[in-house]
């Protein structure tokens, strides 16, 4: 007798599973995908979309079409609680979805635990749809005024957002924006000094200011306030202060890591629930901490597909090996990038075009029905 497989989210870690829905159906299993949007945006191309390099439709997958065209069921909804004991997912609409095997790829959001945020014209960089809203606001403003834009954050997201806001100004602005990055105490402080210097030089030579005087504590319409009381008036603000999983797993009473992500073992299933799996930014990997980067979700694809089928069929599971190193390429917003892997660091046009090739190939691989 077939069983019920439920996927929460249509993100990077579920791409292979969704592509092989017919394999699950052939074994009489039902496949249901629950997602908060018909489309899933590829986050690696989000800053490029903000800057106007990519159209929105070029960086997204039609999750509903991918699921239904292969025989699965798609529910436009959002999970609010998982009842692991009774094998039921409670949705925001009030609907309950029972499962035999559950897999979670619910992504992450920009936290505001240490940040007071109020007012309009403030855009968190996740979900990626927020970048579209922010882009529209900036484009409208550039036609009539010299916008003052603030980017709150000191990591790669802040770098890429600031650089691509400059690119947006070049492409669409009658007037160039004044961009300031509020980078905390040290911009790209966790990265090699050469990466940091190249990134800072790239922004500063384009007139982008980098403030390293302390962390932002308050964000409200038209102003940011730093921890030392210094304030700055702004027209538009982007929040790029890192990402954390949603509170879904803690609210459900499931074991979580320090950041609230679903705590999973080397097989990517919950440490206390072997029928609940997870991948991407929403998990905490018990064997070792993993950075919140898309490469891990991509590497988890085949493991999740194998292990979900194995759990449904009662066959052996596959271990997930995160690998030792991964490639990072930062999109600087001026058709240039910074390449970093295994101590090798390059800056220029070819890192950008390499990233562009890799990203477009990923989209082409999974976007087709």
Wavefront OBJ file of the C-alpha trace (Angstrom):
o trace
v 0.000 0.000 0.000
v 1.324 3.441 -0.926
v 2.302 6.085 1.605
v 2.047 9.860 1.855
v 5.123 12.018 1.217
v 4.725 15.696 2.122
v 7.290 18.360 1.198
v 7.258 21.718 2.980
v 8.777 24.224 0.571
v 9.949 23.957 -3.014
v 13.465 25.244 -2.453
v 16.916 24.159 -3.611
v 17.091 21.005 -1.472
v 13.808 19.652 -2.871
v 14.549 20.228 -6.564
v 15.627 16.650 -7.299
v 12.735 15.173 -5.321
v 10.206 17.247 -7.263
v 11.853 16.379 -10.560
v 11.424 12.678 -9.755
v 7.853 12.773 -8.473
v 6.823 10.171 -11.114
v 9.193 7.644 -9.490
v 7.327 8.004 -6.198
v 3.960 7.735 -7.946
v 5.012 4.526 -9.720
v 5.424 2.950 -6.302
v 1.904 4.139 -5.356
v 3.100 6.886 -3.011
v 1.295 10.243 -2.895
v 3.371 13.428 -3.138
v 2.099 16.749 -1.774
v 4.117 19.970 -1.817
v 3.141 22.891 0.420
v 4.544 26.294 -0.524
v 3.815 29.933 0.402
v 4.188 31.038 -3.218
v 3.600 29.610 -6.671
v 7.181 30.582 -7.531
v 10.482 29.866 -5.820
v 13.271 32.370 -6.432
v 16.888 31.252 -6.741
v 18.581 33.289 -4.018
v 22.017 33.152 -5.650
v 20.739 35.406 -8.436
v 18.679 37.689 -6.185
v 21.217 40.536 -5.975
v 21.666 40.396 -9.751
v 17.907 40.742 -10.155
v 17.966 43.729 -7.801
v 20.616 45.363 -9.975
v 18.725 44.719 -13.207
v 21.075 42.077 -14.623
v 18.301 39.473 -14.514
v 14.556 39.745 -14.995
v 12.481 38.241 -12.155
v 11.162 35.444 -14.362
v 14.740 34.434 -15.242
v 15.643 33.519 -11.666
v 12.571 31.672 -10.472
v 10.982 28.256 -10.711
v 7.253 27.667 -11.108
v 6.861 25.263 -8.207
v 3.174 24.628 -8.773
v 3.716 23.719 -12.429
v 6.686 21.501 -11.625
v 4.657 19.568 -9.060
v 1.301 19.266 -10.811
v 2.746 18.525 -14.270
v 4.444 15.471 -12.764
v 1.373 14.203 -10.968
v 1.869 15.670 -7.503
v -0.423 17.926 -5.482
v 0.525 21.533 -4.759
v -0.995 23.483 -1.858
v -0.537 27.258 -1.763
v -0.232 27.515 2.002
v 2.216 27.716 4.879
v 2.981 25.291 7.702
v 2.473 26.713 11.199
v 3.006 23.562 13.273
v 4.230 20.002 12.839
v 2.689 17.323 15.056
v 5.458 14.746 14.944
v 3.651 12.291 17.220
v 0.476 12.175 15.145
v 2.129 12.725 11.745
v 0.149 15.833 10.820
v 1.146 19.259 9.478
v -1.115 22.151 10.482
v -1.348 24.892 7.841
v -2.057 28.621 8.125
v -5.372 28.140 6.318
v -6.562 25.786 9.051
v -6.117 22.732 6.901
v -4.401 19.631 8.297
v -2.174 17.505 6.061
v -1.306 13.979 7.279
v 1.973 12.375 6.271
v 3.939 9.172 6.533
v 7.208 10.877 5.590
v 7.813 14.624 5.799
v 10.642 16.729 4.364
v 11.235 20.378 5.276
v 12.931 22.951 3.066
v 11.289 26.063 4.456
v 14.246 28.387 4.021
v 15.205 31.254 6.289
v 14.479 34.883 7.053
v 16.375 37.972 8.164
v 16.213 38.171 11.986
v 15.403 41.308 13.937
v 15.973 40.007 17.478
v 18.586 42.665 18.277
v 17.098 45.274 15.977
v 14.043 47.492 16.360
v 12.440 47.887 12.932
v 9.556 50.250 12.214
v 8.088 52.041 9.239
v 7.966 51.852 5.474
v 10.733 51.777 2.884
v 12.568 49.087 4.857
v 13.241 45.855 2.944
v 14.745 42.640 4.316
v 16.748 40.780 1.666
v 14.767 37.575 2.298
v 12.407 36.398 1.056
v 13.804 37.317 -2.354
v 10.444 38.822 -3.352
v 11.334 41.697 -1.012
v 14.166 42.661 -3.343
v 11.601 43.166 -6.099
v 9.633 45.545 -3.890
v 12.789 47.376 -2.898
v 13.916 47.611 -6.506
v 10.611 49.188 -7.533
v 10.856 51.769 -4.752
v 14.414 52.656 -5.744
v 13.608 52.898 -9.461
v 10.683 55.209 -8.772
v 12.772 57.390 -6.482
v 15.735 57.675 -8.833
v 13.566 59.380 -11.441
v 12.941 62.384 -9.224
v 15.490 62.510 -6.419
v 18.999 61.613 -5.306
v 18.122 58.707 -3.050
v 19.961 58.034 0.181
v 20.082 54.255 0.540
v 21.326 52.332 3.551
v 22.345 48.672 3.621
v 22.457 47.233 7.142
v 24.846 44.297 7.420
v 28.509 43.454 7.060
v 28.537 40.117 5.234
v 28.364 38.903 1.619
v 24.666 39.761 1.270
v 25.351 43.384 2.195
v 28.259 43.488 -0.264
v 26.191 42.131 -3.141
v 23.115 44.226 -2.359
v 25.122 47.458 -2.116
v 27.047 46.755 -5.304
v 23.920 45.870 -7.232
v 22.035 48.915 -5.960
v 24.836 50.911 -7.573
v 24.286 48.879 -10.741
v 20.570 49.618 -10.582
v 21.348 53.315 -10.395
v 23.565 53.081 -13.465
v 20.909 51.235 -15.469
v 17.758 53.079 -14.475
v 18.563 56.235 -12.545
v 18.376 59.757 -13.813
v 20.294 60.459 -10.616
v 22.787 58.158 -8.901
v 21.893 57.035 -5.378
v 24.091 57.696 -2.364
v 24.684 54.283 -0.801
v 25.980 53.581 2.696
v 26.775 50.156 4.145
v 26.403 49.967 7.925
v 28.754 47.038 8.432
v 28.911 46.685 12.204
v 32.458 46.707 13.543
v 34.263 45.068 10.609
v 33.064 44.571 7.050
v 33.492 40.939 5.883
v 35.327 40.248 9.115
v 35.103 36.450 8.731
v 36.744 36.414 5.305
v 40.391 36.532 4.181
v 41.966 39.971 4.274
v 42.482 39.992 0.498
v 38.768 39.279 -0.102
v 37.888 42.066 2.316
v 40.241 44.563 0.664
v 39.041 43.744 -2.847
v 35.405 44.064 -1.798
v 35.922 47.348 0.032
v 37.907 48.827 -2.847
v 35.205 47.789 -5.326
v 32.497 49.564 -3.344
v 34.497 52.614 -2.321
v 35.800 53.371 -5.814
v 32.151 53.659 -6.860
v 31.415 56.117 -4.075
v 29.733 53.643 -1.720
v 30.430 54.500 1.912
v 31.264 51.753 4.433
v 30.590 52.557 8.098
v 32.362 50.363 10.676
v 31.474 52.311 13.830
v 29.241 49.713 15.495
v 26.022 47.812 14.991
v 22.697 49.300 13.983
v 20.146 48.957 16.788
v 17.117 50.828 15.433
v 15.673 51.083 11.948
v 12.666 53.262 11.241
v 11.264 55.171 8.303
v 13.971 57.524 7.183
v 16.636 56.720 9.768
v 19.038 54.180 11.253
v 20.459 54.502 14.761
v 23.735 52.834 15.751
v 24.540 51.414 19.178
v 26.576 54.506 20.092
v 23.623 56.778 19.327
v 24.878 57.991 15.953
v 21.999 58.283 13.487
v 21.763 58.721 9.736
v 18.801 59.934 7.678
v 17.943 57.673 4.728
v 15.227 57.280 2.116
v 15.376 53.499 1.607
v 16.887 50.821 3.851
v 17.828 47.208 3.060
v 18.379 44.712 5.886
v 21.122 42.156 5.170
v 22.107 41.049 8.671
v 22.243 37.305 8.040
v 19.482 34.698 8.084
v 17.953 32.225 10.534
v 15.286 29.496 10.218
v 11.687 30.302 11.092
v 10.233 29.407 14.469
v 8.273 26.497 12.969
v 10.345 23.745 14.541
v 10.627 25.282 17.997
v 6.892 26.021 17.952
v 6.314 22.366 17.079
v 8.393 21.073 19.975
v 10.880 19.363 17.666
v 14.600 19.186 18.542
v 16.441 22.197 17.139
v 19.925 23.630 16.960
v 21.010 26.914 18.526
v 19.567 28.918 15.642
v 16.170 27.198 15.781
v 16.756 24.998 12.744
v 15.452 21.431 12.665
v 18.197 19.294 14.214
v 19.069 16.519 11.762
v 21.674 13.749 11.719
v 23.978 12.518 8.963
v 20.985 11.022 7.121
v 19.222 14.429 7.146
v 16.344 13.210 9.299
v 15.340 14.557 12.686
v 17.381 13.231 15.589
v 14.170 12.141 17.346
v 11.930 11.672 14.305
v 13.312 9.393 11.558
v 10.268 10.178 9.405
v 10.941 13.955 9.343
v 13.727 15.115 7.009
v 15.113 18.525 6.179
v 17.565 20.416 3.997
v 18.826 23.890 3.190
v 18.816 26.873 5.521
v 16.050 25.526 7.776
v 18.138 22.738 9.332
v 20.864 22.484 11.938
v 23.248 19.678 10.970
v 24.131 17.835 14.196
v 27.536 16.446 13.076
v 28.983 19.931 12.385
v 27.815 23.517 11.794
v 27.107 24.433 8.171
v 27.168 27.931 6.709
v 23.890 29.252 5.324
v 24.944 28.933 1.684
v 23.039 27.404 -1.205
v 25.762 24.917 -2.099
v 24.803 22.689 0.827
v 21.162 22.577 -0.242
v 22.277 21.620 -3.743
v 24.523 18.862 -2.362
v 21.654 17.606 -0.198
v 19.395 17.138 -3.246
v 20.332 13.564 -4.200
v 20.633 12.445 -0.571
v 17.149 13.674 0.290
v 15.673 12.080 -2.811
v 17.307 8.744 -1.991
v 16.470 8.811 1.713
v 12.853 9.851 1.280
v 12.290 6.967 -1.107
v 14.266 4.619 1.153
v 12.158 5.540 4.171
v 8.942 5.014 2.219
v 10.209 1.669 0.915
v 12.078 0.446 4.002
v 15.506 0.288 2.333
v 18.940 1.533 3.580
v 19.619 5.254 3.906
v 22.488 7.296 2.446
v 24.756 9.518 4.547
v 25.165 13.178 3.646
v 28.760 14.337 3.213
v 28.910 18.160 3.192
v 32.386 18.181 1.642
v 35.332 20.194 2.878
v 35.331 23.268 0.670
v 32.973 25.154 -1.566
v 33.321 27.853 -4.182
v 32.234 31.394 -3.372
v 31.781 34.053 -6.037
v 30.437 37.454 -5.037
v 28.477 39.461 -7.610
v 29.743 43.032 -7.214
v 27.059 44.648 -9.369
v 29.371 46.014 -12.065
v 29.804 42.852 -14.153
v 32.711 41.906 -11.927
v 33.069 39.409 -9.118
v 35.358 38.030 -6.443
v 36.271 34.331 -6.662
v 37.411 32.469 -3.539
v 38.150 28.778 -3.066
v 40.938 26.840 -1.339
v 42.993 29.982 -0.823
v 42.679 31.057 -4.470
v 41.292 34.579 -4.776
v 40.624 36.496 -7.988
v 38.808 39.705 -8.824
v 37.563 40.811 -12.201
v 35.109 40.105 -14.991
v 35.691 36.377 -15.407
v 34.523 35.456 -11.858
v 31.238 37.223 -12.588
v 30.777 35.426 -15.895
v 31.647 32.093 -14.273
v 29.013 32.703 -11.605
v 26.541 33.742 -14.290
v 27.193 30.499 -16.193
v 26.848 28.313 -13.088
v 23.649 30.049 -11.983
v 21.992 29.954 -15.406
v 22.871 26.277 -15.782
v 21.251 25.536 -12.409
v 18.085 27.348 -13.478
v 17.969 25.520 -16.823
v 18.518 22.171 -15.136
v 15.549 22.438 -12.803
v 13.203 25.006 -14.361
v 11.855 22.830 -17.161
v 8.749 20.732 -16.378
l 1 2 3 4 5 6 7 8 9 10 11 12 13 14 15 16 17 18 19 20 21 22 23 24 25 26 27 28 29 30 31 32 33 34 35 36 37 38 39 40 41 42 43 44 45 46 47 48 49 50 51 52 53 54 55 56 57 58 59 60 61 62 63 64 65 66 67 68 69 70 71 72 73 74 75 76 77 78 79 80 81 82 83 84 85 86 87 88 89 90 91 92 93 94 95 96 97 98 99 100 101 102 103 104 105 106 107 108 109 110 111 112 113 114 115 116 117 118 119 120 121 122 123 124 125 126 127 128 129 130 131 132 133 134 135 136 137 138 139 140 141 142 143 144 145 146 147 148 149 150 151 152 153 154 155 156 157 158 159 160 161 162 163 164 165 166 167 168 169 170 171 172 173 174 175 176 177 178 179 180 181 182 183 184 185 186 187 188 189 190 191 192 193 194 195 196 197 198 199 200 201 202 203 204 205 206 207 208 209 210 211 212 213 214 215 216 217 218 219 220 221 222 223 224 225 226 227 228 229 230 231 232 233 234 235 236 237 238 239 240 241 242 243 244 245 246 247 248 249 250 251 252 253 254 255 256 257 258 259 260 261 262 263 264 265 266 267 268 269 270 271 272 273 274 275 276 277 278 279 280 281 282 283 284 285 286 287 288 289 290 291 292 293 294 295 296 297 298 299 300 301 302 303 304 305 306 307 308 309 310 311 312 313 314 315 316 317 318 319 320 321 322 323 324 325 326 327 328 329 330 331 332 333 334 335 336 337 338 339 340 341 342 343 344 345 346 347 348 349 350 351 352 353 354 355 356 357 358 359 360 361 362 363 364 365 366 367 368 369
